[in-house]
Amino acid sequence: MSHLVSANMQQHGYRIIPANPFVDEVLDERSFKSFLDIPVETQRAIDIVDIFRKAEDTPPIVDQAHPAKCRCWQPFCGLDAVVQC
């Protein structure tokens, strides 16, 4: 699911910045080990954070990404709502 959604967003002009500790690259983009490993200047440009994890794994990711002041959180897999920052 995450690959399909990310590929679709990329095809519609969004830049994908993956954060996945298990891969080095996703959709021809460098993958960071966690959100905290993404350079601060890149974090500031993030508009949407899509989270493809179990619901119980989501809060720590939101805590990591919150200082980036994204405009939208979109959790998948167990959470239904899009959370506006």
mmCIF file as gemmi writes it, N, C-alpha and C atoms, coordinates in Angstrom:
data_model
loop_
_atom_site.group_PDB
_atom_site.id
_atom_site.type_symbol
_atom_site.label_atom_id
_atom_site.label_alt_id
_atom_site.label_comp_id
_atom_site.label_asym_id
_atom_site.label_entity_id
_atom_site.label_seq_id
_atom_site.pdbx_PDB_ins_code
_atom_site.Cartn_x
_atom_site.Cartn_y
_atom_site.Cartn_z
_atom_site.occupancy
_atom_site.B_iso_or_equiv
_atom_site.pdbx_formal_charge
_atom_site.auth_seq_id
_atom_site.auth_asym_id
_atom_site.pdbx_PDB_model_num
ATOM 1 N N . MET Axp A 1 ? 0.823 -1.192 0 1 0 ? 1 A 1
ATOM 2 C CA . MET Axp A 1 ? 0 0 0 1 0 ? 1 A 1
ATOM 3 C C . MET Axp A 1 ? 0.864 1.251 0 1 0 ? 1 A 1
ATOM 4 N N . SER Axp A 2 ? 1.897 1.3 0.843 1 0 ? 2 A 1
ATOM 5 C CA . SER Axp A 2 ? 2.712 2.51 0.943 1 0 ? 2 A 1
ATOM 6 C C . SER Axp A 2 ? 3.399 2.825 -0.383 1 0 ? 2 A 1
ATOM 7 N N . HIS Axp A 3 ? 3.885 1.805 -1.048 1 0 ? 3 A 1
ATOM 8 C CA . HIS Axp A 3 ? 4.571 2.022 -2.327 1 0 ? 3 A 1
ATOM 9 C C . HIS Axp A 3 ? 3.596 2.568 -3.374 1 0 ? 3 A 1
ATOM 10 N N . LEU Axp A 4 ? 2.399 2.01 -3.416 1 0 ? 4 A 1
ATOM 11 C CA . LEU Axp A 4 ? 1.387 2.44 -4.39 1 0 ? 4 A 1
ATOM 12 C C . LEU Axp A 4 ? 0.988 3.899 -4.152 1 0 ? 4 A 1
ATOM 13 N N . VAL Axp A 5 ? 0.712 4.253 -2.914 1 0 ? 5 A 1
ATOM 14 C CA . VAL Axp A 5 ? 0.315 5.63 -2.589 1 0 ? 5 A 1
ATOM 15 C C . VAL Axp A 5 ? 1.459 6.593 -2.889 1 0 ? 5 A 1
ATOM 16 N N . SER Axp A 6 ? 2.664 6.238 -2.488 1 0 ? 6 A 1
ATOM 17 C CA . SER Axp A 6 ? 3.82 7.104 -2.722 1 0 ? 6 A 1
ATOM 18 C C . SER Axp A 6 ? 4.089 7.278 -4.218 1 0 ? 6 A 1
ATOM 19 N N . ALA Axp A 7 ? 3.998 6.203 -4.978 1 0 ? 7 A 1
ATOM 20 C CA . ALA Axp A 7 ? 4.206 6.289 -6.426 1 0 ? 7 A 1
ATOM 21 C C . ALA Axp A 7 ? 3.15 7.182 -7.07 1 0 ? 7 A 1
ATOM 22 N N . ASN Axp A 8 ? 1.917 7.058 -6.633 1 0 ? 8 A 1
ATOM 23 C CA . ASN Axp A 8 ? 0.837 7.884 -7.169 1 0 ? 8 A 1
ATOM 24 C C . ASN Axp A 8 ? 1.084 9.362 -6.854 1 0 ? 8 A 1
ATOM 25 N N . MET Axp A 9 ? 1.481 9.651 -5.628 1 0 ? 9 A 1
ATOM 26 C CA . MET Axp A 9 ? 1.764 11.037 -5.259 1 0 ? 9 A 1
ATOM 27 C C . MET Axp A 9 ? 2.934 11.58 -6.083 1 0 ? 9 A 1
ATOM 28 N N . GLN Axp A 10 ? 3.961 10.761 -6.264 1 0 ? 10 A 1
ATOM 29 C CA . GLN Axp A 10 ? 5.12 11.169 -7.044 1 0 ? 10 A 1
ATOM 30 C C . GLN Axp A 10 ? 4.718 11.461 -8.493 1 0 ? 10 A 1
ATOM 31 N N . GLN Axp A 11 ? 3.856 10.64 -9.054 1 0 ? 11 A 1
ATOM 32 C CA . GLN Axp A 11 ? 3.388 10.84 -10.427 1 0 ? 11 A 1
ATOM 33 C C . GLN Axp A 11 ? 2.579 12.128 -10.572 1 0 ? 11 A 1
ATOM 34 N N . HIS Axp A 12 ? 2.037 12.61 -9.459 1 0 ? 12 A 1
ATOM 35 C CA . HIS Axp A 12 ? 1.256 13.852 -9.483 1 0 ? 12 A 1
ATOM 36 C C . HIS Axp A 12 ? 2.074 15.06 -9.022 1 0 ? 12 A 1
ATOM 37 N N . GLY Axp A 13 ? 3.404 14.915 -9.037 1 0 ? 13 A 1
ATOM 38 C CA . GLY Axp A 13 ? 4.272 16.056 -8.802 1 0 ? 13 A 1
ATOM 39 C C . GLY Axp A 13 ? 4.809 16.243 -7.399 1 0 ? 13 A 1
ATOM 40 N N . TYR Axp A 14 ? 4.437 15.39 -6.455 1 0 ? 14 A 1
ATOM 41 C CA . TYR Axp A 14 ? 4.977 15.498 -5.105 1 0 ? 14 A 1
ATOM 42 C C . TYR Axp A 14 ? 6.374 14.886 -5.054 1 0 ? 14 A 1
ATOM 43 N N . ARG Axp A 15 ? 7.247 15.483 -4.284 1 0 ? 15 A 1
ATOM 44 C CA . ARG Axp A 15 ? 8.554 14.876 -4.032 1 0 ? 15 A 1
ATOM 45 C C . ARG Axp A 15 ? 8.397 13.962 -2.82 1 0 ? 15 A 1
ATOM 46 N N . ILE Axp A 16 ? 8.86 12.752 -2.952 1 0 ? 16 A 1
ATOM 47 C CA . ILE Axp A 16 ? 8.786 11.76 -1.885 1 0 ? 16 A 1
ATOM 48 C C . ILE Axp A 16 ? 10.114 11.775 -1.121 1 0 ? 16 A 1
ATOM 49 N N . ILE Axp A 17 ? 10.038 11.862 0.211 1 0 ? 17 A 1
ATOM 50 C CA . ILE Axp A 17 ? 11.222 11.786 1.071 1 0 ? 17 A 1
ATOM 51 C C . ILE Axp A 17 ? 10.993 10.615 2.025 1 0 ? 17 A 1
ATOM 52 N N . PRO Axp A 18 ? 11.429 9.431 1.642 1 0 ? 18 A 1
ATOM 53 C CA . PRO Axp A 18 ? 11.177 8.25 2.463 1 0 ? 18 A 1
ATOM 54 C C . PRO Axp A 18 ? 11.992 8.241 3.756 1 0 ? 18 A 1
ATOM 55 N N . ALA Axp A 19 ? 11.388 7.712 4.789 1 0 ? 19 A 1
ATOM 56 C CA . ALA Axp A 19 ? 12.081 7.436 6.055 1 0 ? 19 A 1
ATOM 57 C C . ALA Axp A 19 ? 11.733 5.996 6.422 1 0 ? 19 A 1
ATOM 58 N N . ASN Axp A 20 ? 12.669 5.111 6.168 1 0 ? 20 A 1
ATOM 59 C CA . ASN Axp A 20 ? 12.457 3.688 6.397 1 0 ? 20 A 1
ATOM 60 C C . ASN Axp A 20 ? 13.809 3.076 6.764 1 0 ? 20 A 1
ATOM 61 N N . PRO Axp A 21 ? 13.938 2.531 7.967 1 0 ? 21 A 1
ATOM 62 C CA . PRO Axp A 21 ? 15.242 2.007 8.397 1 0 ? 21 A 1
ATOM 63 C C . PRO Axp A 21 ? 15.689 0.747 7.668 1 0 ? 21 A 1
ATOM 64 N N . PHE Axp A 22 ? 14.829 0.172 6.848 1 0 ? 22 A 1
ATOM 65 C CA . PHE Axp A 22 ? 15.141 -1.115 6.232 1 0 ? 22 A 1
ATOM 66 C C . PHE Axp A 22 ? 15.552 -1.033 4.762 1 0 ? 22 A 1
ATOM 67 N N . VAL Axp A 23 ? 15.467 0.157 4.154 1 0 ? 23 A 1
ATOM 68 C CA . VAL Axp A 23 ? 15.829 0.287 2.74 1 0 ? 23 A 1
ATOM 69 C C . VAL Axp A 23 ? 16.701 1.529 2.537 1 0 ? 23 A 1
ATOM 70 N N . ASP Axp A 24 ? 17.469 1.526 1.47 1 0 ? 24 A 1
ATOM 71 C CA . ASP Axp A 24 ? 18.327 2.664 1.154 1 0 ? 24 A 1
ATOM 72 C C . ASP Axp A 24 ? 17.684 3.624 0.164 1 0 ? 24 A 1
ATOM 73 N N . GLU Axp A 25 ? 16.709 3.125 -0.608 1 0 ? 25 A 1
ATOM 74 C CA . GLU Axp A 25 ? 16.098 3.935 -1.649 1 0 ? 25 A 1
ATOM 75 C C . GLU Axp A 25 ? 14.662 3.491 -1.894 1 0 ? 25 A 1
ATOM 76 N N . VAL Axp A 26 ? 13.802 4.466 -2.162 1 0 ? 26 A 1
ATOM 77 C CA . VAL Axp A 26 ? 12.404 4.19 -2.508 1 0 ? 26 A 1
ATOM 78 C C . VAL Axp A 26 ? 12.037 5.098 -3.671 1 0 ? 26 A 1
ATOM 79 N N . LEU Axp A 27 ? 11.546 4.512 -4.751 1 0 ? 27 A 1
ATOM 80 C CA . LEU Axp A 27 ? 11.109 5.281 -5.916 1 0 ? 27 A 1
ATOM 81 C C . LEU Axp A 27 ? 12.188 6.264 -6.381 1 0 ? 27 A 1
ATOM 82 N N . ASP Axp A 28 ? 13.417 5.779 -6.43 1 0 ? 28 A 1
ATOM 83 C CA . ASP Axp A 28 ? 14.576 6.566 -6.864 1 0 ? 28 A 1
ATOM 84 C C . ASP Axp A 28 ? 14.91 7.736 -5.944 1 0 ? 28 A 1
ATOM 85 N N . GLU Axp A 29 ? 14.42 7.717 -4.723 1 0 ? 29 A 1
ATOM 86 C CA . GLU Axp A 29 ? 14.743 8.74 -3.719 1 0 ? 29 A 1
ATOM 87 C C . GLU Axp A 29 ? 15.504 8.077 -2.57 1 0 ? 29 A 1
ATOM 88 N N . ARG Axp A 30 ? 16.514 8.764 -2.061 1 0 ? 30 A 1
ATOM 89 C CA . ARG Axp A 30 ? 17.254 8.257 -0.898 1 0 ? 30 A 1
ATOM 90 C C . ARG Axp A 30 ? 16.303 8.099 0.278 1 0 ? 30 A 1
ATOM 91 N N . SER Axp A 31 ? 16.42 6.985 0.978 1 0 ? 31 A 1
ATOM 92 C CA . SER Axp A 31 ? 15.604 6.746 2.162 1 0 ? 31 A 1
ATOM 93 C C . SER Axp A 31 ? 16.429 7.017 3.415 1 0 ? 31 A 1
ATOM 94 N N . PHE Axp A 32 ? 15.862 7.781 4.328 1 0 ? 32 A 1
ATOM 95 C CA . PHE Axp A 32 ? 16.515 8.075 5.602 1 0 ? 32 A 1
ATOM 96 C C . PHE Axp A 32 ? 16.088 7.033 6.625 1 0 ? 32 A 1
ATOM 97 N N . LYS Axp A 33 ? 16.918 6.794 7.617 1 0 ? 33 A 1
ATOM 98 C CA . LYS Axp A 33 ? 16.624 5.765 8.621 1 0 ? 33 A 1
ATOM 99 C C . LYS Axp A 33 ? 15.452 6.157 9.519 1 0 ? 33 A 1
ATOM 100 N N . SER Axp A 34 ? 15.27 7.456 9.767 1 0 ? 34 A 1
ATOM 101 C CA . SER Axp A 34 ? 14.122 7.943 10.538 1 0 ? 34 A 1
ATOM 102 C C . SER Axp A 34 ? 13.857 9.385 10.113 1 0 ? 34 A 1
ATOM 103 N N . PHE Axp A 35 ? 12.757 9.927 10.556 1 0 ? 35 A 1
ATOM 104 C CA . PHE Axp A 35 ? 12.433 11.313 10.239 1 0 ? 35 A 1
ATOM 105 C C . PHE Axp A 35 ? 13.521 12.242 10.767 1 0 ? 35 A 1
ATOM 106 N N . LEU Axp A 36 ? 14.08 11.902 11.915 1 0 ? 36 A 1
ATOM 107 C CA . LEU Axp A 36 ? 15.117 12.738 12.519 1 0 ? 36 A 1
ATOM 108 C C . LEU Axp A 36 ? 16.401 12.805 11.694 1 0 ? 36 A 1
ATOM 109 N N . ASP Axp A 37 ? 16.603 11.853 10.797 1 0 ? 37 A 1
ATOM 110 C CA . ASP Axp A 37 ? 17.79 11.839 9.943 1 0 ? 37 A 1
ATOM 111 C C . ASP Axp A 37 ? 17.634 12.706 8.693 1 0 ? 37 A 1
ATOM 112 N N . ILE Axp A 38 ? 16.425 13.171 8.429 1 0 ? 38 A 1
ATOM 113 C CA . ILE Axp A 38 ? 16.194 14.053 7.279 1 0 ? 38 A 1
ATOM 114 C C . ILE Axp A 38 ? 16.765 15.425 7.632 1 0 ? 38 A 1
ATOM 115 N N . PRO Axp A 39 ? 17.58 16.022 6.755 1 0 ? 39 A 1
ATOM 116 C CA . PRO Axp A 39 ? 18.147 17.339 7.066 1 0 ? 39 A 1
ATOM 117 C C . PRO Axp A 39 ? 17.061 18.369 7.412 1 0 ? 39 A 1
ATOM 118 N N . VAL Axp A 40 ? 17.361 19.231 8.367 1 0 ? 40 A 1
ATOM 119 C CA . VAL Axp A 40 ? 16.388 20.2 8.868 1 0 ? 40 A 1
ATOM 120 C C . VAL Axp A 40 ? 15.833 21.062 7.74 1 0 ? 40 A 1
ATOM 121 N N . GLU Axp A 41 ? 16.685 21.514 6.834 1 0 ? 41 A 1
ATOM 122 C CA . GLU Axp A 41 ? 16.194 22.36 5.744 1 0 ? 41 A 1
ATOM 123 C C . GLU Axp A 41 ? 15.213 21.606 4.845 1 0 ? 41 A 1
ATOM 124 N N . THR Axp A 42 ? 15.405 20.304 4.706 1 0 ? 42 A 1
ATOM 125 C CA . THR Axp A 42 ? 14.463 19.48 3.938 1 0 ? 42 A 1
ATOM 126 C C . THR Axp A 42 ? 13.184 19.273 4.731 1 0 ? 42 A 1
ATOM 127 N N . GLN Axp A 43 ? 13.3 19.048 6.044 1 0 ? 43 A 1
ATOM 128 C CA . GLN Axp A 43 ? 12.113 18.88 6.893 1 0 ? 43 A 1
ATOM 129 C C . GLN Axp A 43 ? 11.197 20.09 6.793 1 0 ? 43 A 1
ATOM 130 N N . ARG Axp A 44 ? 11.763 21.275 6.746 1 0 ? 44 A 1
ATOM 131 C CA . ARG Axp A 44 ? 10.961 22.505 6.702 1 0 ? 44 A 1
ATOM 132 C C . ARG Axp A 44 ? 10.114 22.613 5.439 1 0 ? 44 A 1
ATOM 133 N N . ALA Axp A 45 ? 10.504 21.906 4.386 1 0 ? 45 A 1
ATOM 134 C CA . ALA Axp A 45 ? 9.775 21.957 3.122 1 0 ? 45 A 1
ATOM 135 C C . ALA Axp A 45 ? 8.689 20.882 3.012 1 0 ? 45 A 1
ATOM 136 N N . ILE Axp A 46 ? 8.557 20.038 4.027 1 0 ? 46 A 1
ATOM 137 C CA . ILE Axp A 46 ? 7.592 18.938 3.97 1 0 ? 46 A 1
ATOM 138 C C . ILE Axp A 46 ? 6.18 19.454 4.226 1 0 ? 46 A 1
ATOM 139 N N . ASP Axp A 47 ? 5.283 19.123 3.306 1 0 ? 47 A 1
ATOM 140 C CA . ASP Axp A 47 ? 3.88 19.52 3.429 1 0 ? 47 A 1
ATOM 141 C C . ASP Axp A 47 ? 3.017 18.423 4.033 1 0 ? 47 A 1
ATOM 142 N N . ILE Axp A 48 ? 3.278 17.181 3.66 1 0 ? 48 A 1
ATOM 143 C CA . ILE Axp A 48 ? 2.437 16.051 4.067 1 0 ? 48 A 1
ATOM 144 C C . ILE Axp A 48 ? 3.326 14.948 4.624 1 0 ? 48 A 1
ATOM 145 N N . VAL Axp A 49 ? 2.942 14.393 5.768 1 0 ? 49 A 1
ATOM 146 C CA . VAL Axp A 49 ? 3.621 13.222 6.309 1 0 ? 49 A 1
ATOM 147 C C . VAL Axp A 49 ? 2.638 12.06 6.238 1 0 ? 49 A 1
ATOM 148 N N . ASP Axp A 50 ? 2.947 11.09 5.369 1 0 ? 50 A 1
ATOM 149 C CA . ASP Axp A 50 ? 2.148 9.867 5.28 1 0 ? 50 A 1
ATOM 150 C C . ASP Axp A 50 ? 2.817 8.823 6.153 1 0 ? 50 A 1
ATOM 151 N N . ILE Axp A 51 ? 2.052 8.217 7.043 1 0 ? 51 A 1
ATOM 152 C CA . ILE Axp A 51 ? 2.603 7.222 7.963 1 0 ? 51 A 1
ATOM 153 C C . ILE Axp A 51 ? 1.962 5.87 7.657 1 0 ? 51 A 1
ATOM 154 N N . PHE Axp A 52 ? 2.762 4.934 7.222 1 0 ? 52 A 1
ATOM 155 C CA . PHE Axp A 52 ? 2.292 3.6 6.888 1 0 ? 52 A 1
ATOM 156 C C . PHE Axp A 52 ? 2.796 2.62 7.945 1 0 ? 52 A 1
ATOM 157 N N . ARG Axp A 53 ? 2.218 2.713 9.112 1 0 ? 53 A 1
ATOM 158 C CA . ARG Axp A 53 ? 2.611 1.866 10.237 1 0 ? 53 A 1
ATOM 159 C C . ARG Axp A 53 ? 1.36 1.48 11.019 1 0 ? 53 A 1
ATOM 160 N N . LYS Axp A 54 ? 1.511 0.514 11.919 1 0 ? 54 A 1
ATOM 161 C CA . LYS Axp A 54 ? 0.412 0.162 12.812 1 0 ? 54 A 1
ATOM 162 C C . LYS Axp A 54 ? 0.083 1.377 13.67 1 0 ? 54 A 1
ATOM 163 N N . ALA Axp A 55 ? -1.173 1.496 14.066 1 0 ? 55 A 1
ATOM 164 C CA . ALA Axp A 55 ? -1.636 2.658 14.831 1 0 ? 55 A 1
ATOM 165 C C . ALA Axp A 55 ? -0.791 2.887 16.083 1 0 ? 55 A 1
ATOM 166 N N . GLU Axp A 56 ? -0.409 1.824 16.77 1 0 ? 56 A 1
ATOM 167 C CA . GLU Axp A 56 ? 0.356 1.99 18.011 1 0 ? 56 A 1
ATOM 168 C C . GLU Axp A 56 ? 1.787 2.486 17.752 1 0 ? 56 A 1
ATOM 169 N N . ASP Axp A 57 ? 2.261 2.373 16.498 1 0 ? 57 A 1
ATOM 170 C CA . ASP Axp A 57 ? 3.595 2.866 16.155 1 0 ? 57 A 1
ATOM 171 C C . ASP Axp A 57 ? 3.587 4.325 15.696 1 0 ? 57 A 1
ATOM 172 N N . THR Axp A 58 ? 2.416 4.89 15.521 1 0 ? 58 A 1
ATOM 173 C CA . THR Axp A 58 ? 2.287 6.233 14.953 1 0 ? 58 A 1
ATOM 174 C C . THR Axp A 58 ? 2.716 7.365 15.895 1 0 ? 58 A 1
ATOM 175 N N . PRO Axp A 59 ? 2.336 7.38 17.189 1 0 ? 59 A 1
ATOM 176 C CA . PRO Axp A 59 ? 2.684 8.529 18.042 1 0 ? 59 A 1
ATOM 177 C C . PRO Axp A 59 ? 4.165 8.904 18.074 1 0 ? 59 A 1
ATOM 178 N N . PRO Axp A 60 ? 5.102 7.945 18.174 1 0 ? 60 A 1
ATOM 179 C CA . PRO Axp A 60 ? 6.509 8.363 18.177 1 0 ? 60 A 1
ATOM 180 C C . PRO Axp A 60 ? 6.937 9.028 16.865 1 0 ? 60 A 1
ATOM 181 N N . ILE Axp A 61 ? 6.362 8.593 15.766 1 0 ? 61 A 1
ATOM 182 C CA . ILE Axp A 61 ? 6.698 9.197 14.471 1 0 ? 61 A 1
ATOM 183 C C . ILE Axp A 61 ? 6.171 10.622 14.406 1 0 ? 61 A 1
ATOM 184 N N . VAL Axp A 62 ? 4.962 10.825 14.887 1 0 ? 62 A 1
ATOM 185 C CA . VAL Axp A 62 ? 4.394 12.171 14.932 1 0 ? 62 A 1
ATOM 186 C C . VAL Axp A 62 ? 5.244 13.061 15.828 1 0 ? 62 A 1
ATOM 187 N N . ASP Axp A 63 ? 5.689 12.532 16.963 1 0 ? 63 A 1
ATOM 188 C CA . ASP Axp A 63 ? 6.545 13.31 17.868 1 0 ? 63 A 1
ATOM 189 C C . ASP Axp A 63 ? 7.847 13.719 17.188 1 0 ? 63 A 1
ATOM 190 N N . GLN Axp A 64 ? 8.432 12.827 16.395 1 0 ? 64 A 1
ATOM 191 C CA . GLN Axp A 64 ? 9.669 13.136 15.683 1 0 ? 64 A 1
ATOM 192 C C . GLN Axp A 64 ? 9.437 14.214 14.623 1 0 ? 64 A 1
ATOM 193 N N . ALA Axp A 65 ? 8.341 14.094 13.917 1 0 ? 65 A 1
ATOM 194 C CA . ALA Axp A 65 ? 8.09 14.964 12.765 1 0 ? 65 A 1
ATOM 195 C C . ALA Axp A 65 ? 7.42 16.285 13.131 1 0 ? 65 A 1
ATOM 196 N N . HIS Axp A 66 ? 6.83 16.382 14.289 1 0 ? 66 A 1
ATOM 197 C CA . HIS Axp A 66 ? 6.056 17.572 14.649 1 0 ? 66 A 1
ATOM 198 C C . HIS Axp A 66 ? 6.83 18.883 14.536 1 0 ? 66 A 1
ATOM 199 N N . PRO Axp A 67 ? 8.086 18.96 14.96 1 0 ? 67 A 1
ATOM 200 C CA . PRO Axp A 67 ? 8.802 20.234 14.838 1 0 ? 67 A 1
ATOM 201 C C . PRO Axp A 67 ? 8.946 20.732 13.396 1 0 ? 67 A 1
ATOM 202 N N . ALA Axp A 68 ? 8.78 19.852 12.425 1 0 ? 68 A 1
ATOM 203 C CA . ALA Axp A 68 ? 8.906 20.251 11.021 1 0 ? 68 A 1
ATOM 204 C C . ALA Axp A 68 ? 7.747 21.142 10.575 1 0 ? 68 A 1
ATOM 205 N N . LYS Axp A 69 ? 6.693 21.21 11.384 1 0 ? 69 A 1
ATOM 206 C CA . LYS Axp A 69 ? 5.533 22.05 11.09 1 0 ? 69 A 1
ATOM 207 C C . LYS Axp A 69 ? 4.9 21.724 9.734 1 0 ? 69 A 1
ATOM 208 N N . CYS Axp A 70 ? 4.721 20.44 9.484 1 0 ? 70 A 1
ATOM 209 C CA . CYS Axp A 70 ? 4.058 20.026 8.254 1 0 ? 70 A 1
ATOM 210 C C . CYS Axp A 70 ? 2.64 20.573 8.228 1 0 ? 70 A 1
ATOM 211 N N . ARG Axp A 71 ? 2.037 20.536 7.074 1 0 ? 71 A 1
ATOM 212 C CA . ARG Axp A 71 ? 0.677 21.05 6.937 1 0 ? 71 A 1
ATOM 213 C C . ARG Axp A 71 ? -0.386 19.964 7.106 1 0 ? 71 A 1
ATOM 214 N N . CYS Axp A 72 ? 0.025 18.705 6.981 1 0 ? 72 A 1
ATOM 215 C CA . CYS Axp A 72 ? -0.966 17.626 7.031 1 0 ? 72 A 1
ATOM 216 C C . CYS Axp A 72 ? -0.3 16.319 7.444 1 0 ? 72 A 1
ATOM 217 N N . TRP Axp A 73 ? -0.979 15.571 8.31 1 0 ? 73 A 1
ATOM 218 C CA . TRP Axp A 73 ? -0.562 14.217 8.694 1 0 ? 73 A 1
ATOM 219 C C . TRP Axp A 73 ? -1.581 13.272 8.101 1 0 ? 73 A 1
ATOM 220 N N . GLN Axp A 74 ? -1.119 12.212 7.466 1 0 ? 74 A 1
ATOM 221 C CA . GLN Axp A 74 ? -2.036 11.249 6.894 1 0 ? 74 A 1
ATOM 222 C C . GLN Axp A 74 ? -1.641 9.851 7.337 1 0 ? 74 A 1
ATOM 223 N N . PRO Axp A 75 ? -2.171 9.435 8.495 1 0 ? 75 A 1
ATOM 224 C CA . PRO Axp A 75 ? -1.85 8.079 8.957 1 0 ? 75 A 1
ATOM 225 C C . PRO Axp A 75 ? -2.659 7.027 8.21 1 0 ? 75 A 1
ATOM 226 N N . PHE Axp A 76 ? -2.046 5.892 7.933 1 0 ? 76 A 1
ATOM 227 C CA . PHE Axp A 76 ? -2.707 4.766 7.289 1 0 ? 76 A 1
ATOM 228 C C . PHE Axp A 76 ? -2.648 3.57 8.23 1 0 ? 76 A 1
ATOM 229 N N . CYS Axp A 77 ? -3.32 2.524 7.913 1 0 ? 77 A 1
ATOM 230 C CA . CYS Axp A 77 ? -3.268 1.261 8.655 1 0 ? 77 A 1
ATOM 231 C C . CYS Axp A 77 ? -3.77 1.395 10.088 1 0 ? 77 A 1
ATOM 232 N N . GLY Axp A 78 ? -5.044 1.597 10.237 1 0 ? 78 A 1
ATOM 233 C CA . GLY Axp A 78 ? -5.628 1.608 11.56 1 0 ? 78 A 1
ATOM 234 C C . GLY Axp A 78 ? -6.171 2.95 11.994 1 0 ? 78 A 1
ATOM 235 N N . LEU Axp A 79 ? -5.776 4.025 11.335 1 0 ? 79 A 1
ATOM 236 C CA . LEU Axp A 79 ? -6.314 5.339 11.667 1 0 ? 79 A 1
ATOM 237 C C . LEU Axp A 79 ? -7.034 5.876 10.443 1 0 ? 79 A 1
ATOM 238 N N . ASP Axp A 80 ? -8.208 6.457 10.652 1 0 ? 80 A 1
ATOM 239 C CA . ASP Axp A 80 ? -9.032 6.874 9.54 1 0 ? 80 A 1
ATOM 240 C C . ASP Axp A 80 ? -8.86 8.334 9.135 1 0 ? 80 A 1
ATOM 241 N N . ALA Axp A 81 ? -8.487 9.186 10.055 1 0 ? 81 A 1
ATOM 242 C CA . ALA Axp A 81 ? -8.549 10.612 9.807 1 0 ? 81 A 1
ATOM 243 C C . ALA Axp A 81 ? -7.242 11.174 9.27 1 0 ? 81 A 1
ATOM 244 N N . VAL Axp A 82 ? -7.385 12.252 8.547 1 0 ? 82 A 1
ATOM 245 C CA . VAL Axp A 82 ? -6.236 13.07 8.193 1 0 ? 82 A 1
ATOM 246 C C . VAL Axp A 82 ? -6.159 14.139 9.271 1 0 ? 82 A 1
ATOM 247 N N . VAL Axp A 83 ? -5.02 14.283 9.893 1 0 ? 83 A 1
ATOM 248 C CA . VAL Axp A 83 ? -4.86 15.201 10.999 1 0 ? 83 A 1
ATOM 249 C C . VAL Axp A 83 ? -4.176 16.458 10.481 1 0 ? 83 A 1
ATOM 250 N N . GLN Axp A 84 ? -4.801 17.594 10.672 1 0 ? 84 A 1
ATOM 251 C CA . GLN Axp A 84 ? -4.216 18.858 10.233 1 0 ? 84 A 1
ATOM 252 C C . GLN Axp A 84 ? -3.296 19.396 11.317 1 0 ? 84 A 1
ATOM 253 N N . CYS Axp A 85 ? -2.127 19.891 10.948 1 0 ? 85 A 1
ATOM 254 C CA . CYS Axp A 85 ? -1.199 20.503 11.889 1 0 ? 85 A 1
ATOM 255 C C . CYS Axp A 85 ? -1.656 21.923 12.183 1 0 ? 85 A 1
